Amino acid sequence: MPRDYDKIALSDQKRAELLEEVPVMRFATVDADGLPHVVPVQFAEVEGAICFETDDDSIKTQNVRATGKAAAVVDAGGHDYIQHRGIMWRGDARVVDDRETIEKIERALFGTVKSIDGADGHDRVKIALDPRTEVTWDFRQLAP
């Protein structure tokens, strides 16, 4: 029997609170061998896209360039199932190449236009996941 996510969906306010509370998401792509590649990244939502910075030569960047697809999840609530809440996105992913969007992502991530300190020796890129679907849940709504 399919789950009725409308009963446990996050309100817009609770969604915004969760995004403020949790600084790291898990970003998933698929390698050339068909296996998932899932890594934690610091992220920001910019004009509806879920964005982050990474090394240009990273596996996740290679996978995004190869497939143009990704998924991500952010969640909170610890080990107690009834406290669990989260957001999952699936959609099109891309390496951002226009300067204006890059600067918006940098401001959202770092509060200024700059890349992560200590990334010397690596070219940095911004990745944007443009969600086709978003599913939210807040199991606290099931509590009596």
C-alpha positions, 0 to 999 in steps of 0.5 A: 500500500503506498504511503500518504506523504501528505499526512506527514509533509513538512509545512513551509515553515518547518521545511525552512527551519529544517534547512536552517538547522541542518548544514549538511546533506547527503548528495547521491550520483551514479558511477559509470559502473551503475553503483551509487556514490553518496557523500556529505556536503555543505549546501545552500538553497539558491533560487530553488536549486540545491547547491554546493561547492566541490573539487572539479576532479571529484567523483560526484562532479564527474558523475554529474557531468556524465549523467546530469542526474542526482538526488539528495537528502537532508534529515534530522531527528536522531534514532527515535523514529517518531522524531525523524523529519527530512527532505529528499530531492531528485532531479537534474544536476549540473556544474554551474558555469555562469558567474552570476549564479556562482556568486549567488551560491558563494554568498549563500554558502560562505556569506561572501564571494569566495571559495573554501579556504585550504582548497589550494591545488584543486579547481573548485566548481559549484554544483546545482541540483534542480529538483524535479521532485521533492518529498518531505516528512515529519513523523512527529505529526504521527505522534498522539 
